[in-house]
């Protein structure tokens, strides 16, 4: 019975990810202004941010499987992500702020940033700062990529981060089971190292 519940929740979550990809595609395809071409560096950052937009929620969802967190963690993250998307796109449609590059009126708040920070906040609150710090660093980088690609300004990114963190904290409870994955760091021959240990 529990396996069937987990499969059903996973299927629903995958539907949510598909909806996220469709929203991002539709939002990015509604171009009406003249957009200046990006430099190779800006384009590389933009691409990295786009990849992390999908990767970070997938990793947050995957973390519930790594710790065999069951349906509670999956359900909590699904609610946090759905709430983040609803607030973000509701504000985009209501405020109609023009992007810095003149592309369209979907600037406020940054959707990439809100999704990335919702994922990071879920990981941090559910599993602790040991995993939250790297997640927040990645989320911060996503915000940086949106400014670098001239899609948003600092206000858009800060608002997106606040929405993501708020929704992550609103719907996430601390995990009380045994953690199976451990992260360690140190130096080997003056080279920084990161280690992952999984306990079976």
Secondary structure, DSSP 8 states (H G I E B T S, - for coil): -HHHHHHHHHHHHHHHHHHHHHHHHHHHH---S------HHHHHHHHHHHHHHHHHHHHHHHHHHHTT-HHHHHHHHHHHHHHHHHHHHHHHHHH----TTSS-S--SS-HHHHHHHHHHHHHHHHH-HHHHHHHHHHHHHHHHHHHHTTS--HHHHHHHHHHHHHHHHHH-----S---EEEEEEEETTEEEEEEEE--
